[in-house]
Amino acid sequence: MKKLGAFFRLVRWPNLLITALMMCLVYHNLTGMISTVGFTLLVISMVLIVAGGYVINDIFDMDIDEINKPDKIIVGKIFSETQSNFIYWSLTIIGLACALVSSVMTFGKSFLTIFSCMVLLACILYSYSNGYKKKLVIGNVIVSLSVAFAVFLPWLFVMLYMMKEDMLVENYDVLMHISLRLVLIYTAFAFLMTMIREIVKDMQDVEGDGRFHCRTIPVVWGMKTAQIIVIALSFLTCFGVSIASDYLYKEFGFSITSYMLKASYLLLLGFGIAGNTYSVVNDKSKSTVKTYHIQSIAMKIIMLIGVISMFFIK
């Protein structure tokens, strides 16, 4: 039972649930499609591949985690490195198998596009853990693009399906003018929110990252610069969310969706901007790890509010 609980913590099950929910809401509420076995397998594939990405990340971060979170270590304590590698490869291979079956079932001989995307995602997540996460900015961008891709993928899946079934012409206006705009709004939101959260997590882990020569923003440019970047990205996100929420209300009448996005906007003002601005102005660049942990959780809640707001798009 202890190992089962550790497994779910290892794969970050709340993040996986958010990923699955995000994909399903995009598919059903933003494209208006009905569930199919092919899409269900695609969601399972994404969840398993992302879970594998979390596992391989912890394998490569064993030494760093001894410093950053010694009380939360799973790889090397509850699961050996060999067992963890077995879990990683099992999750990734099963995930890719689900992607292959989903692609063949849905697209037949034209299965390569979606399947190749999933193979590329698995390779990127491995490469990120193996080295890119230690490179300045690149690691943050890779993670942010991966999360944003999970938002965009269901729309791409639907578009390719309609092209195969010669349904694109009759659904062109809905798919390309309405659904695409909605998907791009949420894709940009997911990218920016993940970017902010990744920098906050880097600030939280600065001690261990610095000791093992990870070239994260706080390590290379300093904590104060990292806080200023978080403030700037938060302002950019707030500005974008403000425009998007008004657009969704005035253009489509999505009032509840608009209110939820504005709620995420207010939370971001508080946790992303006010908190870091106070630290910069008062020269408290070395805020406690607990402070950054709270900020990281706040960013996840803001992301969840944004995801759930899709439920009210009809």
C-alpha positions as CSV (number, residue, x, y, z in Angstrom):
1,M,0.0,0.0,0.0
2,K,2.9,2.3,0.8
3,K,4.4,1.7,-2.6
4,L,1.1,2.3,-4.4
5,G,0.8,5.7,-2.7
6,A,4.4,6.5,-3.5
7,F,3.7,5.6,-7.2
8,F,0.9,8.1,-7.4
9,R,3.0,10.8,-5.8
10,L,5.9,9.9,-8.2
11,V,3.7,10.4,-11.3
12,R,2.1,13.6,-9.9
13,W,-1.4,12.3,-10.1
14,P,-3.1,15.7,-9.6
15,N,-1.2,17.1,-12.7
16,L,-2.2,14.1,-14.7
17,L,-5.9,14.6,-13.8
18,I,-5.6,18.3,-14.9
19,T,-4.0,17.2,-18.2
20,A,-6.8,14.6,-18.9
21,L,-9.5,17.1,-17.9
22,M,-8.0,19.8,-20.1
23,M,-7.9,17.6,-23.1
24,C,-11.5,16.3,-22.6
25,L,-12.9,19.8,-22.2
26,V,-11.1,21.1,-25.3
27,Y,-12.4,18.1,-27.3
28,H,-16.0,18.3,-26.0
29,N,-16.6,21.9,-25.2
30,L,-14.3,23.8,-27.6
31,T,-14.7,21.5,-30.7
32,G,-18.2,20.0,-29.9
33,M,-17.1,16.5,-30.6
34,I,-18.6,13.3,-29.0
35,S,-16.3,10.8,-27.2
36,T,-14.7,8.1,-29.3
37,V,-12.5,5.2,-28.4
38,G,-9.7,6.7,-30.5
39,F,-9.7,10.0,-28.5
40,T,-10.0,8.2,-25.2
41,L,-6.9,6.2,-26.1
42,L,-5.1,9.5,-27.0
43,V,-5.9,10.9,-23.6
44,I,-4.6,7.8,-21.9
45,S,-1.5,8.0,-24.1
46,M,-0.8,11.6,-23.1
47,V,-1.4,10.8,-19.4
48,L,1.0,7.9,-19.5
49,I,3.7,9.7,-21.4
50,V,3.6,12.7,-19.1
51,A,3.7,10.4,-16.1
52,G,6.8,8.8,-17.5
53,G,8.3,12.2,-17.9
54,Y,7.8,12.9,-14.2
55,V,9.5,9.6,-13.3
56,I,12.5,10.1,-15.6
57,N,12.9,13.6,-14.2
58,D,13.1,12.3,-10.7
59,I,15.6,9.7,-11.7
60,F,17.9,12.3,-13.1
61,D,17.3,14.6,-10.2
62,M,18.1,12.2,-7.4
63,D,21.1,14.1,-6.1
64,I,19.5,17.5,-6.5
65,D,16.3,16.3,-4.7
66,E,18.5,15.2,-1.7
67,I,19.0,19.0,-1.1
68,N,15.8,20.5,-2.4
69,K,13.2,18.1,-0.9
70,P,14.9,15.5,1.2
71,D,11.6,14.5,3.0
72,K,9.8,13.8,-0.3
73,I,12.3,11.6,-2.1
74,I,10.8,8.5,-3.7
75,V,13.4,7.4,-6.3
76,G,16.2,5.8,-4.4
77,K,14.3,5.4,-1.2
78,I,10.9,3.8,-1.8
79,F,11.7,2.7,-5.4
80,S,15.2,1.8,-6.4
81,E,16.7,3.4,-9.5
82,T,16.3,0.1,-11.4
83,Q,12.6,-0.1,-10.4
84,S,12.1,3.6,-11.3
85,N,13.6,3.0,-14.8
86,F,11.3,0.0,-15.3
87,I,8.3,2.2,-14.3
88,Y,9.4,4.9,-16.7
89,W,9.9,2.6,-19.7
90,S,6.6,0.8,-19.0
91,L,4.6,4.0,-18.8
92,T,6.2,5.4,-21.9
93,I,6.0,2.3,-24.1
94,I,2.3,1.6,-23.1
95,G,1.6,5.3,-23.7
96,L,3.1,5.2,-27.2
97,A,1.3,1.9,-27.9
98,C,-2.0,3.6,-27.0
99,A,-1.1,6.5,-29.3
100,L,-0.4,4.1,-32.1
101,V,-3.7,2.3,-31.7
102,S,-5.6,5.6,-31.4
103,S,-4.0,6.9,-34.6
104,V,-4.5,3.8,-36.6
105,M,-8.1,3.4,-35.4
106,T,-8.9,7.0,-36.2
107,F,-6.8,7.8,-39.3
108,G,-6.0,4.5,-40.9
109,K,-3.0,4.8,-43.2
110,S,-2.6,8.5,-42.3
111,F,-1.8,7.7,-38.6
112,L,1.7,9.1,-38.6
113,T,0.9,12.7,-37.8
114,I,-0.6,12.2,-34.3
115,F,1.6,9.2,-33.5
116,S,4.8,11.2,-34.5
117,C,3.7,14.0,-32.2
118,M,3.4,11.6,-29.3
119,V,6.8,10.0,-30.0
120,L,8.3,13.5,-30.3
121,L,6.7,14.5,-26.9
122,A,8.2,11.4,-25.2
123,C,11.7,12.2,-26.7
124,I,11.4,15.8,-25.6
125,L,10.5,15.0,-22.0
126,Y,13.4,12.6,-21.8
127,S,15.8,15.1,-23.3
128,Y,14.5,17.8,-20.9
129,S,15.3,15.6,-17.9
130,N,18.6,14.5,-19.3
131,G,20.0,17.9,-19.9
132,Y,17.8,20.7,-21.2
133,K,16.3,21.4,-17.7
134,K,19.8,22.6,-16.7
135,K,20.1,25.0,-19.6
136,L,19.1,28.7,-19.2
137,V,15.4,29.4,-20.2
138,I,15.3,26.4,-22.6
139,G,14.1,24.0,-20.0
140,N,11.3,26.3,-18.9
141,V,10.2,26.8,-22.5
142,I,10.1,23.1,-23.2
143,V,7.9,22.3,-20.2
144,S,5.6,25.2,-21.1
145,L,5.3,24.1,-24.7
146,S,4.5,20.5,-23.6
147,V,1.6,21.7,-21.4
148,A,0.4,24.0,-24.1
149,F,0.6,21.1,-26.6
150,A,-1.9,19.1,-24.5
151,V,-4.4,21.9,-25.0
152,F,-3.8,22.1,-28.8
153,L,-3.6,18.4,-29.5
154,P,-7.4,17.6,-29.3
155,W,-8.1,20.4,-31.8
156,L,-5.4,19.0,-34.1
157,F,-6.9,15.5,-33.7
158,V,-10.4,16.8,-34.7
159,M,-9.1,18.7,-37.7
160,L,-7.2,15.7,-39.1
161,Y,-10.2,13.5,-38.5
162,M,-12.4,15.9,-40.5
163,M,-9.9,16.1,-43.3
164,K,-9.8,12.3,-43.5
165,E,-13.6,12.1,-43.6
166,D,-14.0,15.0,-46.0
167,M,-15.9,16.9,-43.4
168,L,-13.6,19.9,-43.1
169,V,-15.4,22.0,-45.8
170,E,-18.8,21.9,-44.2
171,N,-17.3,22.5,-40.7
172,Y,-14.7,25.0,-41.8
173,D,-16.2,28.1,-40.2
174,V,-16.8,26.4,-36.8
175,L,-13.5,24.6,-36.7
176,M,-11.2,27.3,-38.1
177,H,-12.9,30.5,-37.0
178,I,-14.5,29.7,-33.7
179,S,-12.9,26.6,-32.2
180,L,-9.4,27.6,-33.3
181,R,-9.7,31.0,-31.6
182,L,-10.9,29.4,-28.4
183,V,-8.1,26.8,-28.4
184,L,-5.4,29.4,-29.1
185,I,-6.6,31.5,-26.1
186,Y,-6.3,28.5,-23.8
187,T,-3.1,27.3,-25.3
188,A,-1.5,30.7,-24.7
189,F,-2.9,30.8,-21.2
190,A,-1.5,27.3,-20.4
191,F,1.9,28.3,-21.9
192,L,2.2,31.5,-19.9
193,M,0.9,30.1,-16.6
194,T,3.3,27.1,-16.9
195,M,6.2,29.4,-17.6
196,I,5.5,31.4,-14.5
197,R,5.1,28.3,-12.4
198,E,8.3,26.8,-13.7
199,I,10.3,30.0,-12.8
200,V,8.7,30.0,-9.3
201,K,9.7,26.3,-8.8
202,D,13.2,27.2,-9.9
203,M,13.3,29.9,-7.2
204,Q,12.1,27.3,-4.7
205,D,14.9,24.9,-5.8
206,V,17.7,27.4,-6.2
207,E,19.9,25.9,-3.5
208,G,20.1,22.4,-5.0
209,D,20.1,23.7,-8.6
210,G,23.0,26.0,-7.8
211,R,25.1,23.3,-6.1
212,F,24.7,21.0,-9.2
213,H,25.4,23.8,-11.7
214,C,21.9,23.9,-13.2
215,R,21.7,27.1,-15.3
216,T,18.2,28.2,-14.2
217,I,17.1,31.8,-14.2
218,P,17.5,32.3,-10.4
219,V,21.0,30.6,-10.4
220,V,22.4,32.6,-13.4
221,W,20.6,35.9,-13.2
222,G,19.8,36.0,-9.5
223,M,16.6,35.8,-7.4
224,K,15.6,39.4,-7.8
225,T,15.8,39.2,-11.6
226,A,13.8,36.0,-11.5
227,Q,11.1,37.8,-9.4
228,I,11.0,40.7,-11.9
229,I,10.5,38.2,-14.8
230,V,7.7,36.5,-12.9
231,I,6.1,40.0,-12.3
232,A,6.5,40.8,-16.1
233,L,5.0,37.5,-17.2
234,S,2.2,37.8,-14.7
235,F,1.3,41.3,-16.0
236,L,1.4,39.9,-19.6
237,T,-0.9,37.0,-18.6
238,C,-3.3,39.3,-16.7
239,F,-3.5,41.6,-19.8
240,G,-4.1,38.7,-22.1
241,V,-6.7,37.1,-19.8
242,S,-8.5,40.5,-19.4
243,I,-8.8,40.8,-23.2
244,A,-9.8,37.2,-23.6
245,S,-12.5,37.2,-21.0
246,D,-14.1,40.3,-22.5
247,Y,-13.8,38.8,-25.9
248,L,-15.5,35.6,-24.9
249,Y,-18.3,37.5,-23.2
250,K,-18.9,40.1,-25.9
251,E,-18.4,37.8,-28.9
252,F,-20.0,34.6,-27.7
253,G,-21.8,35.4,-24.5
254,F,-19.8,33.0,-22.3
255,S,-20.5,34.9,-19.1
256,I,-19.5,32.2,-16.5
257,T,-16.3,31.4,-18.5
258,S,-15.5,35.2,-18.5
259,Y,-16.1,35.5,-14.7
260,M,-13.8,32.5,-14.0
261,L,-11.0,33.8,-16.1
262,K,-11.3,37.1,-14.3
263,A,-11.1,35.2,-11.0
264,S,-7.8,33.7,-12.2
265,Y,-6.7,37.2,-13.2
266,L,-7.3,38.5,-9.7
267,L,-5.4,35.5,-8.1
268,L,-2.5,36.1,-10.4
269,L,-2.5,39.8,-9.4
270,G,-2.2,38.7,-5.8
271,F,0.3,35.8,-6.0
272,G,2.2,36.5,-9.2
273,I,2.5,40.3,-9.0
274,A,1.8,41.7,-5.5
275,G,3.9,39.1,-3.6
276,N,7.0,39.3,-5.8
277,T,6.7,43.1,-6.1
278,Y,6.8,43.4,-2.3
279,S,9.9,41.2,-2.2
280,V,11.7,43.2,-4.9
281,V,10.8,46.6,-3.4
282,N,11.8,45.5,0.1
283,D,14.9,43.7,-1.1
284,K,13.6,40.4,0.1
285,S,15.0,38.5,-2.9
286,K,15.6,35.4,-0.7
287,S,12.1,34.6,0.3
288,T,11.5,31.3,2.1
289,V,11.1,28.0,0.2
290,K,7.6,27.9,1.8
291,T,6.7,31.2,0.2
292,Y,7.6,29.9,-3.3
293,H,5.9,26.6,-2.6
294,I,2.7,28.5,-1.8
295,Q,3.1,30.6,-5.0
296,S,3.6,27.4,-7.0
297,I,0.4,25.9,-5.6
298,A,-1.4,29.2,-6.4
299,M,-0.3,29.0,-10.0
300,K,-1.6,25.5,-10.2
301,I,-5.0,26.6,-8.8
302,I,-5.1,29.5,-11.3
303,M,-4.4,27.0,-14.1
304,L,-7.2,24.7,-12.8
305,I,-9.7,27.6,-12.7
306,G,-8.8,28.4,-16.3
307,V,-9.2,24.8,-17.3
308,I,-12.6,24.4,-15.6
309,S,-13.8,27.6,-17.3
310,M,-13.9,25.6,-20.5
311,F,-16.7,23.5,-19.1
312,F,-19.1,26.5,-19.4
313,I,-18.4,27.0,-23.1
314,K,-21.3,25.6,-25.0
